[in-house]
Amino acid sequence: MTKFTMPCVVLSGGMGERMGGFKQNLPFLDSTLANFQAKRLKNCFEYVYFSAKVPIVNVFGVETILDSNCAFQKDSTAPIFGLYSALKALQSDIFVLSIDAPFFACDSVTLLMEQASKIKSVFAKNTKIHPLLGIYRFSALDSIEAQILKRNFKLMDLLKLIGAEFIEVSVEQTRNLNTKQDYEEACRVVGFKG
C-alpha cells in the first residue's frame, strides 16, 4: 500500500479526566494506546506526529509537536490549540485524528483523501460531524488564530468558518474512547482484557 505524504497528526492534548489519566497511556492490546495508534498510522502515512502538552512516549519514534503556550490556553485542553500548533510547526495541510479513535481505518483515510479538493477541508460524518477526523488545510491557520483570539474554541464554529465538506463513514470507525465504559467496550472488540 502506498503511504500518504500528507502528515498525520494525532491530537493527544486532553487530560483524560473521565478516564482517570492520559488516554495515550491506556493499556491497549500488547502495549499502550499511543503505541497502537503510532503503529497502525505509520502503515497509512509517511509522516506521523503526536500533538500534546508533553512529549508522548512511544516505541515507534513518533515525534510530539508541543501545543503552543499562549495566554488563552492556561487551563484549556481544547483541541484547537493542538491544531494551531501542528499547522504552524508543519507548515502544510494535515490529516487529524484524535488519540481516542482507534477504529478509524486506512480505507476511510483513503476515502477522505480522495474526496479532498484543493480548497476545502474534509471531515468524517455519520450521525454527527467529527471535526477531529479529517483534513485541515494550512490555509485554515489564520482562521484558527483569529478564533483563538476571540476565545472561541469550538471546532464546529471553525468548520463553518473554513467551509468544510463532509464524507459519510461508518459509526463504528468513528467510535471514541470518552469514558471507562467506552474503553472497556473497545477492549472487548479487539479481544483485549484491559
N, C-alpha and C positions, 0 to 999 in steps of 0.2 A: 504494500500500500504506500502510495506517495504521501509524504507528510506535508501539511500546510506550513507555509513560511510565515504567515501572519502570527505574531506572538500570541500565546495563550497566557492569560493572567488569572490565577486562582485567587479570588478575593478571600482573605482569611483574617480580617481585622477585628471580627466580633469577639466579644469576651466570653461567649458561651455560657452566660449566667444560668439559663434554663437547663443546661447540660451539666452544670457543676464544674466547668473548666473549659479551656480552649478546645474547640471541636477538632482541630488538627491533630491533637494528641490522643483522641479516642482510639482504643484498640479496634482494628478492623482487619478481618481475615488474618494474615500472618504477621501484621505489623501495625501501623497507625493509619488513620485516615489521610494524613499528609502524604505518607509513602504510597498509599493506594492510589491517590489522585495523581501524584507525580508519575508513577509507573505507567498508568493507563494513558495519561495525556501525552506522554512522550512518544506513544505509539501513533498519535494523531498529528502532533505538532513538532516542528523542528526546534522551536524555542518555547519553553515553559517557564513561568515565573510565579512565585507567590507574591501577594501584596498583603502586608501586615504591619503592625506597630513594632514588632520584634522579629528577628530572624527566625524562620521556620526550619527546624532540624529535619533533615530527610537524607536518606542514603543515596539519592539519585543526583545529588549536586545541583538541585534546582535552587536558583538564587532568589532571595527575597528582596522585593522593592519595598523599602520602608515608607509608610504613609507620611506624607508631608506634615510637618508640625506647623500649625497656624493658629492664630488667636481663637478662631471659631471652633477649633477641634477639641479644645480642652478635655471634656468628658465624653465627647461623642464617638461612637463607633460606627457612625453612618458610612455606608459603602461608597458614598460619593467622594470621600477623601481618598480611598484606595484607587478609584477611577482616575481622579485628578493626578495622583502621584504616578500611576502607571503610564498614563498618556504623556505626562511631562517627561518622565525618565526615558521612555522608549521612542518618543517622537514618531509614532506610527499608529495605524489602526491596530486595534487589539480585539481578540476574542476573549470574552469574560465568562467565567464560570465561578460559582461560589463553592467554597470548600465542602459545604454540606449537601452537595448534589452529586452523589456517587453513581447515579444511574444514567446520567446524560451520556449517550453513546456517540462514538465516532461517526456513525451513519447520520445522526441528527446534526452533528457539526458540519458534515458534508452538505446536508440539505440547506442549512443556513448560509454556508459559504457560496453555494451555487446560486442562491436567490439574492445574495447581496449585490446591490447596484453600486456604482462608484460614488454616488452622492448620499445614499441613505445608510442608516444604521438598521440592523435587522435583529429581531429577538424571537425567542420561542414563546408560543402561546397555546393554551388549550382552554380549560375552564377559567383561567386567568392569564394575565400577561406576566412574563418572567424577565424583569429588567437586569437580572444577573446571569442570564443565559443568552448570550448573543454577541453582536459585533458593535463596538463603539468606534466611530471614525475619529482620527486625530483632530479633525476639524471641530469636534464637539468640545475640545478643551476650553475654548473661550466661553462657551455657554455654561460649562460646569463651573468655571471660575466665577462667572457672574452670579450664578445661582448660590454658590457658597458665600459670596459677599453679601447676598441678600438674606443669608441664613436660612435658605430654603433647601433642605437636604433630601427632599422627596424625589426619588428616582422616576416616579410616574410623571411628575411635572417636567423633569428633564427630557423624558422620551417625547413628550408633546413638543417641547422646545426644539428638539433636533429633528423632528419629522420622521420618527422611527416607523419601520414597517415590521410586520409580524408574520411568522410562519407557524403553521399548526404542527405540533409534535405530541406524542402520547403523554398522557398524565403520568404514567409510570416513570418515564425518563426525567420528569421534572420534580420528582419527589425529593423533598428536603428533609434533613435531619434537624428539625427545630426543637424537638423535645426528647426526653428519655424514651418515651413510647415510640417515637419515630425511629430512633436509633435501634431499639430492640427489634422492631419490625424489619428494618433494613438488615440487621444481622441474621434474622431468620431467613430472609430472601436469599442471602448469599451463603447460607449454611454455616454461619459463624456463631459460636456461643460467646457473646460479648459480656 
